[in-house]
């Protein structure tokens, strides 16, 4: 059993029955983004939220010198931007395409149609928001108390999502170090250990997961 939800997977669409989810997505607008292209910016007014149909999305916060502190990497089937959209407050994070990506933009019209046609979706939304807050607390606690190797394993599990092995994750080692919250040197040592144990293979700009079950064991799952 997977004890860890995919990192950043705060979207409630994946919890909807498939026919309802498909109907919402068909009403949304598909937009393609090239790798590195900005999707949303910290401080923007939230008029929509996004569903990742393909590719990956990096979520974080740009500093004044333009450096991105990475909070999450999202993949196909995940959504982002709901909390600001529902709460009607400005965006709290920046998001850009980690790879070439196809997203579905879901705005007020599509959301209102969902609520009116499927009232049960409201309860699912509230549950998802509560889980999002709990996950945030869990991540803060983990960053304070867990050793690097265990924090790395948990991050990789979240990045794998529901995909079976063998899994290729498109992420640089610096991005992964930022995500785990450790130095590049510390991350490199942890990755080499996992490579020696044949858990993963490090490539240029990607990591191939060979044994997801071993990651679960290292992560305490």
C-alpha positions as CSV (number, residue, x, y, z in Angstrom):
1,X,0.0,0.0,0.0
2,X,1.3,3.4,-1.0
3,X,1.5,5.6,2.2
4,X,2.5,8.7,0.3
5,X,0.3,10.8,-2.0
6,X,1.9,12.1,-5.2
7,X,3.7,15.4,-4.3
8,X,1.6,18.3,-5.1
9,X,-1.4,16.2,-6.2
10,X,-3.9,18.5,-4.6
11,X,-6.4,18.2,-7.4
12,X,-9.8,16.7,-6.7
13,X,-10.6,15.7,-10.4
14,X,-8.8,12.4,-10.1
15,X,-11.2,11.5,-7.3
16,X,-14.3,12.0,-9.4
17,X,-16.1,9.2,-11.3
18,X,-14.5,8.9,-14.7
19,X,-17.5,9.9,-16.7
20,X,-17.9,13.1,-14.7
21,X,-14.2,13.9,-14.8
22,X,-14.1,13.4,-18.6
23,X,-17.1,15.7,-19.0
24,X,-15.4,18.5,-17.0
25,X,-12.2,18.1,-19.0
26,X,-14.0,18.2,-22.3
27,X,-15.5,21.5,-21.3
28,X,-12.1,22.9,-20.4
29,X,-9.6,24.5,-22.9
30,X,-6.5,22.6,-23.9
31,X,-3.3,24.7,-24.0
32,X,0.1,23.5,-24.9
33,X,3.3,24.8,-23.1
34,X,6.9,24.4,-24.2
35,X,9.5,23.4,-21.6
36,X,10.4,26.3,-19.4
37,X,7.3,28.4,-20.4
38,X,5.6,30.2,-17.5
39,X,2.0,29.0,-16.8
40,X,1.1,31.1,-13.8
41,X,2.9,33.7,-11.7
42,X,3.0,34.4,-8.0
43,X,0.6,37.3,-7.4
44,X,-1.6,36.7,-10.4
45,X,-5.4,36.7,-10.0
46,X,-6.6,33.1,-10.0
47,X,-9.3,32.9,-12.7
48,X,-8.8,29.2,-13.4
49,X,-7.1,26.0,-12.3
50,X,-5.2,23.5,-14.4
51,X,-5.2,19.8,-15.2
52,X,-2.0,18.2,-16.5
53,X,-2.9,16.0,-19.5
54,X,0.7,15.2,-20.5
55,X,4.2,16.3,-19.6
56,X,5.3,17.8,-16.3
57,X,4.8,21.0,-14.4
58,X,7.2,22.6,-11.9
59,X,5.6,24.5,-9.0
60,X,7.7,26.8,-6.8
61,X,8.6,30.4,-6.1
62,X,11.0,32.6,-8.0
63,X,13.4,34.7,-5.9
64,X,14.4,38.3,-6.8
65,X,17.5,37.0,-8.6
66,X,15.3,34.7,-10.8
67,X,16.2,31.4,-9.1
68,X,13.3,29.0,-8.7
69,X,12.9,27.2,-5.3
70,X,11.0,24.0,-6.3
71,X,8.1,22.9,-4.2
72,X,6.6,20.1,-6.4
73,X,6.8,18.4,-9.8
74,X,3.4,17.4,-11.1
75,X,2.6,14.9,-13.8
76,X,-0.2,13.6,-16.0
77,X,-3.5,13.3,-14.1
78,X,-2.7,15.9,-11.5
79,X,-4.2,19.4,-11.0
80,X,-2.9,22.7,-9.5
81,X,-4.2,26.2,-8.8
82,X,-7.5,25.1,-7.2
83,X,-6.9,26.6,-3.8
84,X,-6.3,30.1,-5.0
85,X,-9.2,29.7,-7.5
86,X,-11.6,28.5,-4.9
87,X,-10.4,31.0,-2.2
88,X,-10.4,33.9,-4.7
89,X,-7.0,35.1,-3.6
90,X,-3.8,35.8,-5.6
91,X,-1.6,33.0,-6.7
92,X,0.9,32.0,-4.0
93,X,3.3,30.1,-6.3
94,X,4.8,30.2,-9.7
95,X,4.3,27.3,-12.2
96,X,6.2,26.5,-15.4
97,X,6.4,23.6,-17.8
98,X,9.1,21.2,-16.7
99,X,8.8,19.5,-20.1
100,X,6.7,20.2,-23.1
101,X,3.2,19.8,-21.6
102,X,-0.5,19.8,-22.6
103,X,-2.8,21.3,-19.9
104,X,-6.5,21.8,-19.6
105,X,-7.6,25.1,-18.2
106,X,-10.8,24.9,-16.1
107,X,-12.5,28.2,-15.3
108,X,-15.5,29.5,-13.5
109,X,-18.0,28.3,-16.1
110,X,-16.7,24.7,-16.1
111,X,-16.5,24.6,-12.3
112,X,-20.1,26.0,-11.8
113,X,-21.4,23.4,-14.2
114,X,-19.7,20.7,-12.2
115,X,-21.1,21.9,-8.9
116,X,-24.7,22.3,-10.3
117,X,-24.7,18.9,-12.0
118,X,-22.8,16.9,-9.3
119,X,-23.4,18.4,-5.8
120,X,-21.4,15.5,-4.2
121,X,-18.3,17.1,-5.8
122,X,-18.4,19.8,-3.1
123,X,-17.7,17.3,-0.3
124,X,-14.9,15.7,-2.3
125,X,-13.4,19.2,-2.8
126,X,-13.5,19.9,1.0
127,X,-11.9,16.6,1.7
128,X,-9.1,17.3,-0.8
129,X,-8.4,20.7,0.7
130,X,-8.1,19.1,4.2
131,X,-5.7,16.4,2.8
132,X,-3.7,19.1,1.1
133,X,-3.1,21.0,4.4
134,X,-2.3,17.7,6.2
135,X,0.3,16.8,3.5
136,X,1.9,20.2,3.9
137,X,2.4,19.6,7.6
138,X,3.7,16.1,7.0
139,X,6.3,17.5,4.5
140,X,7.5,20.1,6.9
141,X,7.8,17.5,9.7
142,X,9.7,15.2,7.3
143,X,12.1,17.9,6.3
144,X,13.1,18.5,9.9
145,X,13.4,15.0,11.2
146,X,14.3,12.5,8.4
147,X,17.7,11.7,7.0
148,X,18.5,12.7,3.4
149,X,18.1,9.1,2.0
150,X,14.6,8.8,3.4
151,X,13.5,12.2,2.3
152,X,14.8,11.5,-1.2
153,X,13.0,8.2,-1.3
154,X,9.7,9.9,-0.3
155,X,10.2,12.6,-2.9
156,X,10.8,10.0,-5.6
157,X,7.8,8.0,-4.6
158,X,5.6,11.1,-4.9
159,X,7.1,11.9,-8.3
160,X,6.4,8.3,-9.5
161,X,2.7,8.8,-8.6
162,X,0.6,5.8,-9.6
163,X,2.8,4.7,-12.5
164,X,4.3,1.2,-12.3
165,X,8.0,0.6,-12.6
166,X,10.1,1.1,-14.7
167,X,9.6,4.8,-14.4
168,X,11.5,7.7,-16.0
169,X,11.3,11.0,-14.1
170,X,12.3,14.1,-16.0
171,X,14.1,16.2,-13.4
172,X,17.6,17.5,-12.9
173,X,19.6,16.7,-9.8
174,X,19.7,20.3,-8.8
175,X,15.9,20.5,-9.1
176,X,15.6,17.3,-7.1
177,X,18.0,18.7,-4.4
178,X,15.7,21.8,-4.2
179,X,12.7,19.6,-3.9
180,X,14.1,17.5,-1.1
181,X,15.6,20.5,0.6
182,X,19.2,19.4,0.8
183,X,22.5,20.5,-0.9
184,X,23.5,19.2,-4.3
185,X,26.4,17.4,-2.7
186,X,24.2,15.6,-0.1
187,X,21.7,14.6,-2.8
188,X,24.5,13.3,-5.0
189,X,25.7,11.0,-2.2
190,X,22.2,9.7,-1.6
191,X,21.6,9.0,-5.3
192,X,24.9,7.2,-5.6
193,X,23.9,4.9,-2.7
194,X,20.6,4.1,-4.4
195,X,22.4,3.5,-7.7
196,X,24.7,1.0,-6.0
197,X,21.7,-0.8,-4.6
198,X,20.2,-0.9,-8.1
199,X,17.1,1.1,-7.0
200,X,17.5,3.7,-9.8
201,X,19.7,5.0,-12.6
202,X,20.7,8.6,-12.9
203,X,20.7,10.0,-16.4
204,X,21.2,13.5,-17.9
205,X,18.1,15.4,-16.8
206,X,16.2,12.3,-15.7
207,X,16.2,9.5,-13.2
208,X,14.9,6.0,-14.0
209,X,13.3,4.1,-11.0
210,X,14.2,0.4,-11.2
211,X,12.7,-0.8,-7.9
212,X,9.8,1.2,-6.5
213,X,9.2,-1.3,-3.7
214,X,12.7,-0.7,-2.3
215,X,11.9,3.0,-2.2
216,X,8.8,2.3,-0.1
217,X,11.0,0.3,2.3
218,X,13.6,3.1,2.6
219,X,10.8,5.7,3.0
220,X,9.4,3.8,6.0
221,X,6.4,2.5,4.1
